[in-house]
Amino acid sequence: MNPRTVTAIGAVVLALVAGSTSFDRLPGQDADRAAAAEARATSTRTATPSPAPTWRPVSAAALRTVDAVELGAETLTLRAEDRTVSVVSMRDGKHTVGLLNRLLGTPARTRTAAGDAGRCVPASTTSTWGGALRVAALAEPAPAGNRVEIRVLRDHVRSRLGEVIDLTGPDGVQVGDDVRPQLRDSRRSERESLGSDDAEAWQLLLEPGWRSDRKGAGRNGVSVLTDDTTVTVIGSPMPVRATSRRC
């Protein structure tokens, strides 16, 4: 990636507010425009909606069966094969971090004062497990209503017992996946170019959430950042095409 791409991606990850851009050339767009239009007309492209949060306690025995964690637009889902173990709301920071501590063990923690991680970013305590899963617990709710901001940085993490736990976004998308088909089939409002003529980089909305009627709020929810068309980060909330500078 060139310096411009690195700077743009870093700004999205830290400040969580993507700037506008006029560059919007899609990979393989000319050859595939007709096919993509037909596919959009005959099928549903939206991701499967996140399940509703569950508020019942999760036993230690149930946690030992977890083999995947899925980040949705407004929830974090713990799964054991095809079975849902727990669905945690991102509006509940204490429950989210507490459950991950039990599942993954003690994280590396950092504390950030209001504004240090970017304009409009409140004070937070960030927990990172294995360099793979990062959760910032906010000192106060964000305007969207979330109490945590979550970033998936790798395709798996180790549990406190040493077991491999897959980390995914909606529909099984993982860090390292090629999302060229999703980019090709997405609407313009669901993607944003962060690259340049000689180095592609994108932000792509996978599942909408955190609805806002505020002008310039963009399309919020769970998004991916890419290097070329390969996923490097999965995050929520992470708005696409947000132009408002208001906090």
N, C-alpha and C positions, 0 to 999 in steps of 0.2 A: 504494500500500500504506500502511496505517496504521502507527504506530510499533510496535504490538504485533507485527504481521506481520514487519516489518523485523528486529526484535530476535530473533524466533524463528528466522527463516531464518539470520541471522548466527550464532546459537549453533550451529546444525547444521553450517554450513560450517566454522567455526573449531574448535569443540570436538569435532565429529563424533559427538556423543552426543545423540540426540533425547529430549526429555522426554515423559512420557505425557500424554495429554489425553483428555477424555471426549467432545469435540465431534467427530462423525463423520458429518455430513450430506453426502451425495454429490450432485454436480450432476446433475439430472434423474433422481434415484433413483426417485421414486415412479412416474413414467411408464414407466420402463424396467426395473424390477426383474424382471418376469416374463420379458421378452425376454433379459435378461442371464443369468438362471438357466438358461433353455433353451440359450443359447449355451455356457455352462460345461459343461452336461451332454453336449453333442454335439461339442465341439471342445477342443483343447488350447490354454490361454492362455499357457503358459510360453514365455519367449523361447528361441530356438535357443541351445543351450549353447555357451560359448566354446570355440574350438579349443584343442588341447593346445599348449603352448609348443614352439617350435623353437629349437634351440641352435646351428644352423650359422651361420657368418659371413654377413653381408649385404654384397654388393658395392656400390660406389658407383653402378655402372650400374643395379643393381636398385633402389636408393633413389631414383634419378631418375625411376622409373616410378610411384612411390607417389602416389595421388590421394585416399586416404582413410585415416583412423586411427579405429579402433573401440575404445571402452572396454568391455570385458566385466567380469564380476564379479571375475576374478582375473588377467586378461591384457589386454594392449594389442596389437591386431592391425593391421598395416600392409598395405594392399591396393592393388592396381593393377587397376582395373576389377573383374572378377570373380575375379581371381587373388590368392592370399595370398602376400605377400612375406615376412613374418616375424610370428611370434607371440611376444611377450615376456611372461615371467612377472613378476607384481608382487612375487614373492618375491626377485627379483634387481634391486635398486635400481641397481647400477652399470651393468648391461647396459641397463636401461630408459632411464636418463638419457643414457648414452653414445650409444645409437642415435638418440634424439630430437635430441641435439646435432648429429649428422651430418645428419639429415634437415632440421632446422629452423633450424640455426645457433645462435649464442651467445644464451642466454636472459638475462633479468634475474634476478639471484640475491639471496636474502636468507637469513640464518642466524637460527635461532630456538633459544633455550635451552629445556631441558625445562620444560614447564608454561606457557611464555609464550603459546602459541597455544590454551591451554585445559587444563583439568584432565585428566590422564592422557595428554596429547600429549607424546611424547618430543622430544628435541632433533632438529632437522632442518635440511637445506638445501633451500630451495624455489626451483625454477627455473620461470620463467614465459615462455612464448613468445607474443609479440604480444598479450598480454592475453587470450589465447584458451585456452591449455592450461597448467595449473599442476600441477607434480609436486613433492611434498614427499618427499625422500629421507631416511628416518629413520636416526638414528645407530645404532639397534639395532632388531631386529625387534619389531613390535607383538605383543601377545598372540595375535592372530589368525594371525600368521605372515607378514604383508605387510611388505616393506621400503620400499614407497612408498605414498603416498596421492595419488590423481589426481582433479583437478577439470577438467571441460570447461566453459568459460564463454562460448564463442561457437560458431557453427555451422561456422566454418572458420578456418584459419590459413595463413600464407604459408610456403612452404619457403625454404630458404636461397638458392634460385635465383629466388624470387619467384613460384613457382607456387601456385595455390590448392589447399589440401588440406582436404577435408571432415572434420569432426569429428563422430562419431556415438556413440551408445550401442547396445545390442542392438537388432536389427531395424530399424536405420536411424533411430532416434529422435534428434532434434537439438534444440539450444537454439533456442527460438522455435516449436517444434511444440506443437500442442494435443493433450494426452493425455486429454481427456475420456472417450473410449471405454475407454482402459486403466483409468482410475480407476473407471469404472462397472462394469467386469467384474472388477476385482481383489477379492481376499479382504480382509477387514478387517485381517488380520495383515500385509498387504502395503502398507498405506497408513496415513498419519497426518496428521491435520489440524494445520496450524500457523497457521491463520487465525482469523477471528472471524466473527460473524454477518453483518457488512457487508463483509468482505474475505476471499475464499477464498484459501488457500495450502495446498499439500500436499507431502508427501514420499511418493513411490511407488517401490516396489521393482520393478525391471525384470527382474533376473536374480539368483538367489540365489548366495551363495558365502561363503567364510570361515566354515564351519560351526562352531558353538560349542554345547556342552551346558550352558554356564554360565547359571544362572537370571538372567533379566532382560537377556540379551544381545540380545533382539529378533531380527529377521530381517535378516541382513547380506547384502551383495552390492553390486551397482551400482544406484543409486537416482537419481531426479530430484527436484529441488525446483521448485515452480511458483509463479507469481503468477497467481491465479485458476486456470486450468487450462493455462497456457502455461509451457513448460519454461524455467527460468532457469539451472539448473545441473545437470550430470550428474556423478556422483561415485562412487568406490569406493576403499576400503570406506566405506559410509555406511549404518549400520543403521537400520531402521525399528522404532519402538516399543521402543527400548532403554530400560530403566528402571534397570538396575544402575548404582550409583555407584562400583563397584570398578574399579580400574585393571587 
